[in-house]
């Protein structure tokens, strides 16, 4: 009985403290998503955005960079300088997103086509070789025919890098002797592999080309 008598004041104090707790944080005055509201004239609890609202990262003040168009017509210039790093990035993104359908050389005979999917047009047709850069960017951005849009997966800068690399592919498959830099052999010397050539998932290891001195000594 003595122990019960000693704990009674503590129990009473705990009850008083619990009685003082309120549920305001649990039962807040709020609107449930898309619920009806009598507070607004249109009865919608979800309010439209204030005119001119721009989400963070969605300003897109450079319309050509994000659309590839000047007005309603596709432009034909890159919005930034094309460097070796840009082309390397474009090649990487192209092989990742485009090559399954278009193939790594852009002839429209990718692996998906060999599995029964409809073949896309080759980049090496006269129509696409003469197509403005902005047109290619727009197709990547919004899709065309059976091709889906890639704006949700590929940032605008990477889409432009892919466009630049596509132009490189077109030149590589339709180049003339006049396009070859001075001093470079045509055809170029075939690569020498170290061991077995790489698979589709690994890069091949190349032997270093023999120096001119060794070549002259062998003669």
C-alpha positions as CSV (number, residue, x, y, z in Angstrom):
1,X,0.0,0.0,0.0
2,X,2.9,2.3,0.8
3,X,4.3,1.9,-2.7
4,X,0.9,2.5,-4.3
5,X,0.6,5.6,-2.1
6,X,4.0,6.9,-3.3
7,X,3.3,6.4,-7.0
8,X,-0.2,7.9,-7.0
9,X,1.1,11.6,-7.1
10,X,3.4,10.7,-10.0
11,X,0.5,9.1,-11.9
12,X,-1.7,12.1,-11.3
13,X,1.0,14.4,-12.6
14,X,1.5,12.3,-15.7
15,X,-2.3,12.5,-16.4
16,X,-2.3,16.2,-16.0
17,X,0.6,16.6,-18.5
18,X,-1.1,14.3,-21.0
19,X,-4.3,16.3,-20.7
20,X,-2.4,19.4,-21.6
21,X,-1.3,17.9,-25.0
22,X,-3.2,19.2,-28.0
23,X,-3.6,17.6,-31.5
24,X,-3.3,20.9,-33.4
25,X,-0.2,19.5,-35.3
26,X,-2.1,16.3,-36.2
27,X,-5.4,17.9,-37.1
28,X,-4.3,21.0,-39.0
29,X,-6.7,23.1,-40.9
30,X,-5.7,22.1,-44.4
31,X,-7.0,21.2,-47.9
32,X,-6.7,17.6,-49.1
33,X,-5.3,17.4,-52.6
34,X,-8.0,18.1,-55.3
35,X,-10.7,18.3,-52.6
36,X,-13.6,20.7,-53.0
37,X,-13.4,24.0,-51.1
38,X,-16.2,26.4,-50.4
39,X,-13.6,29.2,-49.6
40,X,-12.9,29.9,-53.3
41,X,-15.4,30.9,-56.0
42,X,-14.4,28.1,-58.3
43,X,-14.6,25.5,-55.5
44,X,-11.1,24.3,-56.2
45,X,-8.7,23.8,-53.3
46,X,-5.7,23.4,-55.6
47,X,-4.9,26.9,-56.8
48,X,-3.5,27.7,-60.2
49,X,0.0,29.1,-60.4
50,X,0.5,32.9,-60.3
51,X,1.0,34.2,-63.8
52,X,4.7,34.4,-64.6
53,X,5.7,31.8,-62.1
54,X,8.9,30.0,-63.0
55,X,10.0,26.8,-61.3
56,X,13.6,26.6,-60.1
57,X,15.8,25.5,-63.0
58,X,13.1,26.0,-65.6
59,X,13.6,29.6,-66.6
60,X,14.7,28.7,-70.2
61,X,15.3,32.3,-71.1
62,X,17.5,31.2,-74.1
63,X,14.7,29.8,-76.3
64,X,17.0,28.6,-79.1
65,X,19.1,26.6,-76.6
66,X,16.0,24.8,-75.4
67,X,14.0,24.5,-78.6
68,X,16.5,24.6,-81.5
69,X,14.1,27.1,-83.3
70,X,14.3,30.7,-84.3
71,X,10.6,31.6,-84.1
72,X,8.9,28.7,-85.7
73,X,11.8,27.6,-88.0
74,X,14.7,25.3,-87.0
75,X,18.1,27.1,-86.7
76,X,21.3,25.7,-88.1
77,X,24.0,26.6,-85.7
78,X,25.3,25.3,-82.4
79,X,24.5,27.5,-79.3
80,X,28.0,26.9,-77.9
81,X,31.5,26.1,-79.3
82,X,32.0,22.5,-80.4
83,X,35.1,21.2,-78.6
84,X,36.7,17.8,-78.4
85,X,35.1,17.3,-75.0
86,X,31.7,18.2,-76.4
87,X,32.1,15.6,-79.2
88,X,33.3,13.0,-76.7
89,X,30.2,13.7,-74.5
90,X,28.0,13.5,-77.6
91,X,29.4,10.2,-78.6
92,X,28.9,8.8,-75.1
93,X,25.3,10.0,-74.9
94,X,24.6,8.9,-78.5
95,X,25.9,5.3,-77.9
96,X,23.8,5.2,-74.8
97,X,20.4,6.6,-76.0
98,X,20.5,6.5,-79.8
99,X,22.6,3.6,-81.0
100,X,20.2,0.9,-79.9
101,X,17.9,2.0,-82.8
102,X,20.2,4.1,-85.1
103,X,23.3,2.0,-84.7
104,X,26.7,3.4,-83.7
105,X,27.4,4.6,-87.3
106,X,23.9,6.1,-87.7
107,X,22.7,3.9,-90.6
108,X,19.4,2.9,-88.8
109,X,20.4,-0.7,-88.3
110,X,20.7,-0.8,-84.5
111,X,20.1,-3.9,-82.4
112,X,16.5,-3.0,-81.7
113,X,15.8,-3.2,-85.5
114,X,17.3,-6.7,-85.7
115,X,14.8,-7.7,-83.0
116,X,11.9,-6.6,-85.2
117,X,11.4,-2.9,-84.4
118,X,10.8,-0.6,-87.3
119,X,14.0,0.8,-88.7
120,X,14.6,4.6,-88.3
121,X,15.9,6.5,-91.3
122,X,19.6,6.6,-91.9
123,X,21.4,9.8,-91.0
124,X,23.3,9.5,-94.2
125,X,20.4,10.2,-96.6
126,X,20.6,13.5,-98.4
127,X,17.5,14.8,-96.5
128,X,19.0,14.3,-93.1
129,X,22.5,15.4,-94.1
130,X,21.0,18.7,-95.2
131,X,18.7,19.0,-92.2
132,X,19.3,22.0,-90.0
133,X,20.9,21.3,-86.6
134,X,17.8,22.7,-84.9
135,X,15.6,20.2,-86.6
136,X,17.6,17.2,-85.3
137,X,17.6,18.8,-81.8
138,X,13.8,19.3,-82.0
139,X,13.3,15.6,-83.0
140,X,15.4,14.5,-80.0
141,X,13.5,16.8,-77.7
142,X,10.0,16.1,-78.8
143,X,10.2,12.8,-80.6
144,X,9.0,12.0,-84.1
145,X,6.8,9.1,-85.4
146,X,7.7,6.0,-83.4
147,X,10.6,7.7,-81.7
148,X,9.8,9.0,-78.2
149,X,10.9,12.3,-76.7
150,X,14.1,12.4,-74.8
151,X,13.8,15.8,-73.1
152,X,12.9,14.1,-69.9
153,X,16.0,11.9,-70.0
154,X,18.7,13.9,-71.7
155,X,19.5,17.5,-70.6
156,X,19.5,20.2,-73.4
157,X,23.3,20.5,-73.3
158,X,23.7,16.8,-73.9
159,X,21.1,16.9,-76.7
160,X,23.2,19.5,-78.5
161,X,26.3,17.4,-77.9
162,X,24.5,14.5,-79.6
163,X,23.5,16.8,-82.5
164,X,27.2,17.7,-83.0
165,X,28.3,14.1,-82.9
166,X,25.6,13.2,-85.5
167,X,27.2,15.7,-87.8
168,X,30.5,14.0,-87.2
169,X,29.0,10.6,-88.1
170,X,27.5,12.1,-91.3
171,X,30.9,13.5,-92.3
172,X,32.7,10.2,-91.4
173,X,30.5,8.2,-93.7
174,X,30.4,10.6,-96.6
175,X,33.9,12.2,-96.4
176,X,36.0,12.8,-99.5
177,X,39.8,12.7,-99.9
178,X,39.7,16.5,-99.7
179,X,38.4,16.3,-96.1
180,X,41.4,14.3,-94.9
181,X,44.0,16.3,-93.0
182,X,47.3,16.8,-94.8
183,X,49.8,14.1,-93.9
184,X,47.3,11.4,-92.9
185,X,47.2,8.2,-94.9
186,X,44.1,7.1,-96.8
187,X,43.0,4.5,-95.9
188,X,44.3,5.0,-92.4
189,X,46.5,2.3,-90.8
190,X,44.3,-0.4,-89.2
191,X,44.5,-0.6,-85.4
192,X,46.6,-3.4,-83.8
193,X,44.7,-5.0,-80.9
194,X,46.4,-6.2,-77.7
195,X,44.8,-9.6,-77.1
196,X,41.2,-10.2,-78.2
197,X,39.1,-7.3,-79.5
198,X,36.7,-5.9,-77.1
199,X,33.1,-7.0,-76.9
200,X,30.1,-4.8,-77.1
201,X,30.4,-4.1,-73.3
202,X,34.2,-3.5,-73.2
203,X,36.6,-1.3,-75.1
204,X,39.4,-2.9,-77.1
205,X,42.9,-2.4,-76.0
206,X,45.1,-1.0,-78.8
207,X,48.8,-1.4,-79.3
208,X,50.8,1.8,-79.7
209,X,51.6,2.4,-83.4
210,X,55.2,1.8,-84.3
211,X,57.4,4.9,-84.3
212,X,58.9,6.2,-87.6
213,X,62.4,5.3,-86.4
214,X,61.5,1.6,-86.0
215,X,59.8,1.6,-89.4
216,X,62.9,3.1,-91.0
217,X,65.1,0.5,-89.3
218,X,63.0,-2.3,-90.6
219,X,63.5,-1.1,-94.1
